[in-house]
Amino acid sequence: MSYAAGLQITGLVTHNWCRTSLSQMGLFQPATYIPASVMFDDPEDVCIRVWALQPAWLYVVRVFIFLATVQSIIATVVIFAYTCMSQLNGQRNILLFIIIDNLVIVSLNSIGCIVFVLELPGSQHYSWSYIEILCASGLSIFASFLTVMELKSPYRNVLSNLDTGRSVFVALIEKLH
């Protein structure tokens, strides 16, 4: 089983968990005010503005996060299909699709993070949801890195030796060379 596929699933679960957490905290409502104690475990029950996006920008962010989630699902399905099936037509096209798909995931997650960070209030505290989003993007980037490494000839043996047996994914890659 491909390491990238496993990381992609982990990234997808983390990403969906982030979205659920943000929705429950009301961060996807424009100009939402919540107690600081809920956001930062601060003893002072002070309400702060945690989301200052205009409605139009709010929908843009939602679209970016939705597309990133869809792309994660597509990438996971494709990687699993390529890993588990030994007879595939157009294998080179699938490899190219996996690389492009992972790059799209990284791009969409990065845009979502940048927009989210720019809209945070000027506070010295860091939101756990903000950290979760960065972690989800980091997992996607790491999955993309491992996917590319598995496609590169000099690194195939190194990655395959980390497993107890040669994965079907690595075996298929070797057939292409």
N, C-alpha and C positions, 0 to 999 in steps of 0.2 A: 504494500500500500504506500502510496506516495506521501512523503512528509508534508508536501504542500497541501495535499487534500485534507490531511488532518488539521493543519493549521488554519486552512480556509474555513473548516467547520467551526473551529474554536473562535475564529474572528467573527463569523456570522452570529454565533450564539451571543458573544460579548456585545456585538453591535446591536442586536435586538434587545438585549438586556438594558443597554444604555438608553435606547429609545423608550423602553417601558418606564425606566426610572425617571427620565426627563418628563415624560407625559404625566406621571403621577405627581411630580413636584410642581406641575403647572408651568414648566419652562417653555412650553409651546403655545402659550397664550400671550398676545402682545401686551407689553407694559404690565406684567404681573408682579404683584407685591406679595412676598411671603415672609414669615418671621425669620430673622437671622439665626435663631436657635435651631430652626429646622434645616437651614442650609449649612451652617458652619459649626453646629453644636456650641453656639455662643450663649452664655447665660443671660445676656441681655436680650429681651424680647423686642427687638427693634426690627421694623419692617424695612426691607431694602428692595430696590428695583433690580430684578435679576434678568429681565428680558425686555429690551427696549427696541426690538425690531418693529418696523412698520408692517402692517398686514401683508403688503405685497412681498416684502423681503422674507417674511415668515413663510409664505408659501414656496418661495424659491429654495429656502433651506430644507423644507419638508420634501420637495421634489428631489433635491440632491441626495438626501439621506435615503429616500425610497429607492432611487435608482441604484445607489451603492448596495443596498440590500438585495435588490433584484440581480445585480451583476454578481454578487457573492454567491447567490443560489445557482445561477447559470454556471459560474466557474466551478463550483463544487460538483455539480452534476457532470459537467464535461470531463473534469479530472478523474472522477470515479469511473466514468464510462471508458475513458482511455486507459485507465489502470487495470480495470477488471476484464475488459474484452480483448482477446488476443487477435481477432480478425477484424480489422477496421480498414475501410477504404479511405483514401485521402488522409493518411496519417500526418503528413507534413502540414496540411491545412489545419488539422486539429491542434498540432503543436503551436502553430502561429496564433490560432485563436486563443489558446490558453495564455500565451504571453500577453497578447493585446488585452484580453479580458482582465488579467491581473493589473495591468497598467491603468486600465479604466477604473478599477476599484480603488487603487491608490490615489488617482486624481480626484475622484469624487469625494472620498473620505477627507483628503487634504483640503479641498475647497470648503467642505462642511465644517472642518475644524477651524480654518482661518476665519470664516464668517462668525462662528460661535465665539471665538476668542476676541475678535474685534468688538463684539457687542457686550462683552462682560463689563460690569461696572468697575471703576477704578478702586478696587479693594485689595488689601494685602492678603486676603484669604483666598484659598483655592477650593473650588467646588469639587466634590468627589465625582460628580457627573462629568465635569470638564476633564478630569483625569481619566475617567472611563472611556471617553470618546478618543482621547489620545492613545490609550492602550489598544482600542479596537483598530485604529488606523495603523498603529505599530505592528499589530499582528498581520494585517493585510500586506504591509510592506515586507515583513519578514517572509510571509508565504510567497510573495512574488520573487524575492531574492532566492529562496530555496528552489522554486520552480525553474528559474533561469539556470541555477547551478546544476540541477539535475539534467538539464538539456546540454550542458557544456561537457565535451568529451573529457578534459583533464580532471573533472570533479566527480564523474560518475562513480568510479570505484570507491572514492572516499565516502560518498554518501551511502552507497550500497553496503559497505562494510560495517556501517553503524547498525545495520539490521542483521538478524540471525540468518536470513536467507536473501537471495537476490529477488527483489520485487519484480512483479510483472511489468511495472512502469519502466524500470531500468532496462529490462530485457527488451522491451519494445523500442526503447531509444537506441539500443545497440544495433538492432536490426536496420535502423535507418542509415547507419554509417557503413 
